């Protein structure tokens, strides 16, 4: 049902959504970035997140297991630990 609703909303824009994170603007980012997705997020979000993180020079990508589109609310302890580790590793 979730997939049907998602496809109804984005319709023919699915391919555009997959290509959108490949903007050249992301290459100019000088700061570290953390891209998080939930394991059970809407279709294609894992692919979009991975592509997005690869387009940012200092980005890291993490998937939060047993979480959907709102991992900060669904798995707050895991989210906070990943964020804390990221900040510490990057001296932030």
FILUM-996774 format. One record per residue: residue number from 1; residue in one letter; x, y, z of N, C-alpha, C in turn. Coordinates in nm, 4 decimals. Example, Ala and Ser with C-alpha at 12.3 -4.5 7.8 and 13.67 -1.06 7.14 Angstrom:
2
+-----+----+----------+----------+----------+----------+----------+----------+----------+----------+----------+
!   i ! aa !      n.x !      n.y !      n.z !     ca.x !     ca.y !     ca.z !      c.x !      c.y !      c.z !
+-----+----+----------+----------+----------+----------+----------+----------+----------+----------+----------+
!   1 !  A !   1.3190 !  -0.5690 !   0.7800 !   1.2300 !  -0.4500 !   0.7800 !   1.3200 !  -0.3300 !   0.7800 !
!   2 !  S !   1.2850 !  -0.2250 !   0.7080 !   1.3670 !  -0.1060 !   0.7140 !   1.2900 !   0.0030 !   0.7870 !
+-----+----+----------+----------+----------+----------+----------+----------+----------+----------+----------+
***
This chain:
92
+-----+----+----------+----------+----------+----------+----------+----------+----------+----------+----------+
!   i ! aa !      n.x !      n.y !      n.z !     ca.x !     ca.y !     ca.z !      c.x !      c.y !      c.z !
+-----+----+----------+----------+----------+----------+----------+----------+----------+----------+----------+
!   1 !  X !   0.0820 !  -0.1191 !   0.0000 !   0.0000 !   0.0000 !   0.0000 !   0.0868 !   0.1261 !   0.0000 !
!   2 !  X !   0.1918 !   0.1269 !   0.0806 !   0.2811 !   0.2423 !   0.0851 !   0.3408 !   0.2692 !  -0.0523 !
!   3 !  X !   0.3834 !   0.1621 !  -0.1211 !   0.4434 !   0.1795 !  -0.2535 !   0.3419 !   0.2361 !  -0.3521 !
!   4 !  X !   0.2174 !   0.1884 !  -0.3446 !   0.1143 !   0.2393 !  -0.4350 !   0.0907 !   0.3882 !  -0.4114 !
!   5 !  X !   0.0838 !   0.4293 !  -0.2846 !   0.0644 !   0.5709 !  -0.2528 !   0.1817 !   0.6533 !  -0.3022 !
!   6 !  X !   0.3012 !   0.6019 !  -0.2828 !   0.4219 !   0.6728 !  -0.3263 !   0.4197 !   0.6934 !  -0.4774 !
!   7 !  X !   0.3904 !   0.5871 !  -0.5501 !   0.3890 !   0.5964 !  -0.6963 !   0.2772 !   0.6878 !  -0.7446 !
!   8 !  X !   0.1651 !   0.6900 !  -0.6722 !   0.0556 !   0.7790 !  -0.7098 !   0.0966 !   0.9250 !  -0.6934 !
!   9 !  X !   0.1759 !   0.9527 !  -0.5910 !   0.2194 !   1.0900 !  -0.5648 !   0.3256 !   1.1341 !  -0.6644 !
!  10 !  X !   0.4294 !   1.0523 !  -0.6853 !   0.5395 !   1.0942 !  -0.7723 !   0.5142 !   1.0625 !  -0.9186 !
!  11 !  X !   0.4284 !   0.9660 !  -0.9453 !   0.3917 !   0.9333 !  -1.0818 !   0.5101 !   0.9183 !  -1.1742 !
!  12 !  X !   0.5090 !   0.9901 !  -1.2847 !   0.6145 !   0.9815 !  -1.3848 !   0.7423 !   1.0526 !  -1.3461 !
!  13 !  X !   0.7485 !   1.1109 !  -1.2283 !   0.8680 !   1.1837 !  -1.1862 !   0.9694 !   1.0926 !  -1.1189 !
!  14 !  X !   0.9448 !   0.9653 !  -1.1167 !   1.0334 !   0.8708 !  -1.0485 !   1.1766 !   0.8792 !  -1.0999 !
!  15 !  X !   1.1957 !   0.8786 !  -1.2299 !   1.3302 !   0.8857 !  -1.2868 !   1.3965 !   1.0191 !  -1.2544 !
!  16 !  X !   1.3190 !   1.1246 !  -1.2571 !   1.3734 !   1.2561 !  -1.2230 !   1.4219 !   1.2565 !  -1.0783 !
!  17 !  X !   1.3492 !   1.1937 !  -0.9881 !   1.3887 !   1.1888 !  -0.8475 !   1.5188 !   1.1116 !  -0.8315 !
!  18 !  X !   1.5394 !   1.0092 !  -0.9111 !   1.6631 !   0.9318 !  -0.9009 !   1.7826 !   1.0114 !  -0.9512 !
!  19 !  X !   1.7631 !   1.1005 !  -1.0447 !   1.8734 !   1.1768 !  -1.1030 !   1.9002 !   1.3073 !  -1.0279 !
!  20 !  X !   1.8024 !   1.3590 !  -0.9581 !   1.8144 !   1.4907 !  -0.8960 !   1.9372 !   1.5078 !  -0.8066 !
!  21 !  X !   1.9750 !   1.4133 !  -0.7203 !   2.0908 !   1.4346 !  -0.6330 !   2.2244 !   1.4449 !  -0.7054 !
!  22 !  X !   2.2286 !   1.4232 !  -0.8348 !   2.3552 !   1.4282 !  -0.9076 !   2.3939 !   1.5700 !  -0.9474 !
!  23 !  X !   2.3455 !   1.6681 !  -0.8762 !   2.3769 !   1.8076 !  -0.9065 !   2.5243 !   1.8365 !  -0.8837 !
!  24 !  X !   2.5821 !   1.9151 !  -0.9723 !   2.7233 !   1.9536 !  -0.9587 !   2.7457 !   2.0430 !  -0.8374 !
!  25 !  X !   2.6406 !   2.1055 !  -0.7882 !   2.6538 !   2.1929 !  -0.6719 !   2.7051 !   2.1177 !  -0.5496 !
!  26 !  X !   2.6697 !   1.9924 !  -0.5356 !   2.7109 !   1.9156 !  -0.4183 !   2.8621 !   1.8941 !  -0.4159 !
!  27 !  X !   2.9246 !   1.8927 !  -0.5312 !   3.0695 !   1.8727 !  -0.5380 !   3.1467 !   1.9858 !  -0.4716 !
!  28 !  X !   3.0848 !   2.1005 !  -0.4593 !   3.1539 !   2.2157 !  -0.4007 !   3.1418 !   2.2223 !  -0.2485 !
!  29 !  X !   3.0659 !   2.1326 !  -0.1884 !   3.0521 !   2.1343 !  -0.0427 !   3.1854 !   2.1025 !   0.0229 !
!  30 !  X !   3.2225 !   2.1821 !   0.1193 !   3.3511 !   2.1654 !   0.1876 !   3.3362 !   2.1037 !   0.3263 !
!  31 !  X !   3.2147 !   2.0855 !   0.3714 !   3.1913 !   2.0344 !   0.5062 !   3.1493 !   1.8879 !   0.5013 !
!  32 !  X !   3.1717 !   1.8135 !   0.6101 !   3.1264 !   1.6753 !   0.6147 !   2.9733 !   1.6699 !   0.6157 !
!  33 !  X !   2.9197 !   1.5653 !   0.5592 !   2.7745 !   1.5474 !   0.5564 !   2.7417 !   1.4034 !   0.5926 !
!  34 !  X !   2.6342 !   1.3857 !   0.6643 !   2.5865 !   1.2532 !   0.7017 !   2.4510 !   1.2324 !   0.6362 !
!  35 !  X !   2.4403 !   1.1294 !   0.5545 !   2.3154 !   1.0964 !   0.4873 !   2.2600 !   0.9711 !   0.5538 !
!  36 !  X !   2.1417 !   0.9837 !   0.6126 !   2.0780 !   0.8725 !   0.6825 !   1.9480 !   0.8356 !   0.6133 !
!  37 !  X !   1.9230 !   0.7058 !   0.6001 !   1.7946 !   0.6574 !   0.5493 !   1.7485 !   0.5430 !   0.6374 !
!  38 !  X !   1.6183 !   0.5239 !   0.6422 !   1.5624 !   0.4105 !   0.7139 !   1.5567 !   0.2886 !   0.6237 !
!  39 !  X !   1.5782 !   0.1733 !   0.6823 !   1.5760 !   0.0474 !   0.6070 !   1.4430 !   0.0291 !   0.5331 !
!  40 !  X !   1.3337 !   0.0714 !   0.5939 !   1.2004 !   0.0518 !   0.5359 !   1.1404 !   0.1828 !   0.4853 !
!  41 !  X !   1.2257 !   0.2721 !   0.4382 !   1.1786 !   0.3994 !   0.3837 !   1.1044 !   0.3736 !   0.2529 !
!  42 !  X !   1.0480 !   0.4780 !   0.1953 !   0.9737 !   0.4638 !   0.0703 !   1.0644 !   0.4066 !  -0.0387 !
!  43 !  X !   1.0050 !   0.3441 !  -0.1403 !   1.0863 !   0.2857 !  -0.2472 !   1.1829 !   0.3874 !  -0.3067 !
!  44 !  X !   1.2991 !   0.3410 !  -0.3394 !   1.4048 !   0.4197 !  -0.4046 !   1.4838 !   0.5106 !  -0.3107 !
!  45 !  X !   1.4389 !   0.5317 !  -0.1858 !   1.5085 !   0.6256 !  -0.0985 !   1.6502 !   0.5782 !  -0.0656 !
!  46 !  X !   1.6699 !   0.4473 !  -0.0527 !   1.8041 !   0.3949 !  -0.0257 !   1.8965 !   0.4279 !  -0.1433 !
!  47 !  X !   1.8486 !   0.4040 !  -0.2638 !   1.9266 !   0.4344 !  -0.3842 !   1.9543 !   0.5841 !  -0.3947 !
!  48 !  X !   1.8522 !   0.6647 !  -0.3692 !   1.8693 !   0.8099 !  -0.3743 !   1.9701 !   0.8546 !  -0.2697 !
!  49 !  X !   1.9600 !   0.8017 !  -0.1483 !   2.0527 !   0.8381 !  -0.0410 !   2.1960 !   0.8012 !  -0.0730 !
!  50 !  X !   2.2151 !   0.6813 !  -0.1267 !   2.3510 !   0.6394 !  -0.1637 !   2.4089 !   0.7285 !  -0.2736 !
!  51 !  X !   2.3291 !   0.7537 !  -0.3769 !   2.3762 !   0.8396 !  -0.4867 !   2.4060 !   0.9808 !  -0.4365 !
!  52 !  X !   2.3189 !   1.0300 !  -0.3504 !   2.3370 !   1.1634 !  -0.2943 !   2.4670 !   1.1709 !  -0.2153 !
!  53 !  X !   2.4921 !   1.0708 !  -0.1315 !   2.6140 !   1.0726 !  -0.0498 !   2.7399 !   1.0620 !  -0.1362 !
!  54 !  X !   2.7312 !   0.9915 !  -0.2478 !   2.8472 !   0.9792 !  -0.3370 !   2.8745 !   1.1083 !  -0.4142 !
!  55 !  X !   2.7745 !   1.1954 !  -0.4206 !   2.7938 !   1.3210 !  -0.4931 !   2.8492 !   1.4316 !  -0.4031 !
!  56 !  X !   2.8670 !   1.4023 !  -0.2751 !   2.9221 !   1.4990 !  -0.1800 !   3.0604 !   1.4495 !  -0.1389 !
!  57 !  X !   3.1647 !   1.5300 !  -0.1582 !   3.3021 !   1.4836 !  -0.1331 !   3.3273 !   1.4234 !   0.0053 !
!  58 !  X !   3.2732 !   1.4807 !   0.1111 !   3.3029 !   1.4333 !   0.2467 !   3.1795 !   1.3741 !   0.3144 !
!  59 !  X !   3.0983 !   1.3043 !   0.2387 !   2.9747 !   1.2483 !   0.2941 !   2.9922 !   1.1034 !   0.3349 !
!  60 !  X !   2.9170 !   1.0649 !   0.4351 !   2.9074 !   0.9238 !   0.4705 !   2.7595 !   0.8859 !   0.4709 !
!  61 !  X !   2.7344 !   0.7607 !   0.4400 !   2.5982 !   0.7095 !   0.4244 !   2.5739 !   0.6012 !   0.5280 !
!  62 !  X !   2.4607 !   0.6079 !   0.5947 !   2.4232 !   0.5061 !   0.6925 !   2.2762 !   0.4705 !   0.6744 !
!  63 !  X !   2.2472 !   0.3424 !   0.6894 !   2.1093 !   0.2962 !   0.6887 !   2.0729 !   0.2575 !   0.8311 !
!  64 !  X !   1.9586 !   0.3028 !   0.8775 !   1.9121 !   0.2686 !   1.0116 !   1.8141 !   0.1529 !   0.9991 !
!  65 !  X !   1.8522 !   0.0402 !   1.0555 !   1.7711 !  -0.0818 !   1.0479 !   1.6388 !  -0.0629 !   1.1222 !
!  66 !  X !   1.5371 !  -0.1286 !   1.0717 !   1.4027 !  -0.1305 !   1.1302 !   1.3437 !   0.0095 !   1.1469 !
!  67 !  X !   1.3789 !   0.1000 !   1.0561 !   1.3228 !   0.2352 !   1.0574 !   1.2657 !   0.2660 !   0.9199 !
!  68 !  X !   1.1710 !   0.3572 !   0.9172 !   1.1108 !   0.3995 !   0.7915 !   1.1625 !   0.5355 !   0.7490 !
!  69 !  X !   1.0704 !   0.6243 !   0.7124 !   1.1071 !   0.7554 !   0.6598 !   1.1496 !   0.8546 !   0.7680 !
!  70 !  X !   1.1190 !   0.8251 !   0.8934 !   1.1514 !   0.9165 !   1.0031 !   1.2389 !   0.8473 !   1.1072 !
!  71 !  X !   1.3605 !   0.8092 !   1.0706 !   1.4441 !   0.7325 !   1.1633 !   1.4760 !   0.8059 !   1.2931 !
!  72 !  X !   1.4802 !   0.9382 !   1.2909 !   1.5082 !   1.0140 !   1.4136 !   1.3961 !   0.9961 !   1.5160 !
!  73 !  X !   1.2746 !   0.9756 !   1.4686 !   1.1612 !   0.9534 !   1.5583 !   1.1397 !   0.8058 !   1.5888 !
!  74 !  X !   1.1663 !   0.7201 !   1.4912 !   1.1408 !   0.5776 !   1.5065 !   1.2498 !   0.5060 !   1.5849 !
!  75 !  X !   1.3730 !   0.5467 !   1.5671 !   1.4891 !   0.4855 !   1.6334 !   1.5789 !   0.5965 !   1.6886 !
!  76 !  X !   1.5292 !   0.6750 !   1.7849 !   1.6053 !   0.7920 !   1.8305 !   1.7418 !   0.7588 !   1.8901 !
!  77 !  X !   1.7533 !   0.6487 !   1.9630 !   1.8828 !   0.6138 !   2.0229 !   1.9853 !   0.5816 !   1.9141 !
!  78 !  X !   1.9448 !   0.5047 !   1.8147 !   2.0349 !   0.4696 !   1.7046 !   2.0716 !   0.5958 !   1.6261 !
!  79 !  X !   1.9721 !   0.6760 !   1.5950 !   1.9952 !   0.8014 !   1.5232 !   2.0941 !   0.8896 !   1.5990 !
!  80 !  X !   2.0700 !   0.9088 !   1.7283 !   2.1576 !   0.9945 !   1.8093 !   2.2993 !   0.9404 !   1.8170 !
!  81 !  X !   2.3133 !   0.8083 !   1.8298 !   2.4477 !   0.7487 !   1.8344 !   2.5225 !   0.7696 !   1.7031 !
!  82 !  X !   2.4555 !   0.7483 !   1.5911 !   2.5189 !   0.7698 !   1.4606 !   2.5584 !   0.9161 !   1.4425 !
!  83 !  X !   2.4709 !   1.0053 !   1.4828 !   2.5005 !   1.1479 !   1.4707 !   2.6169 !   1.1874 !   1.5618 !
!  84 !  X !   2.6156 !   1.1379 !   1.6845 !   2.7241 !   1.1678 !   1.7789 !   2.8583 !   1.1174 !   1.7253 !
!  85 !  X !   2.8609 !   0.9936 !   1.6760 !   2.9840 !   0.9370 !   1.6187 !   3.0328 !   1.0206 !   1.5004 !
!  86 !  X !   2.9406 !   1.0585 !   1.4137 !   2.9756 !   1.1398 !   1.2971 !   3.0369 !   1.2728 !   1.3399 !
!  87 !  X !   2.9745 !   1.3378 !   1.4357 !   3.0252 !   1.4668 !   1.4829 !   3.1631 !   1.4525 !   1.5463 !
!  88 !  X !   3.1818 !   1.3484 !   1.6269 !   3.3117 !   1.3256 !   1.6911 !   3.4198 !   1.2942 !   1.5883 !
!  89 !  X !   3.3886 !   1.2094 !   1.4919 !   3.4862 !   1.1713 !   1.3894 !   3.5298 !   1.2909 !   1.3050 !
!  90 !  X !   3.4442 !   1.3893 !   1.2957 !   3.4736 !   1.5057 !   1.2121 !   3.5105 !   1.6291 !   1.2933 !
!  91 !  X !   3.5349 !   1.6090 !   1.4221 !   3.5768 !   1.7192 !   1.5076 !   3.4745 !   1.8303 !   1.5197 !
!  92 !  X !   3.3493 !   1.7932 !   1.5167 !   3.2418 !   1.8934 !   1.5231 !   3.1718 !   1.8899 !   1.6576 !
+-----+----+----------+----------+----------+----------+----------+----------+----------+----------+----------+
***
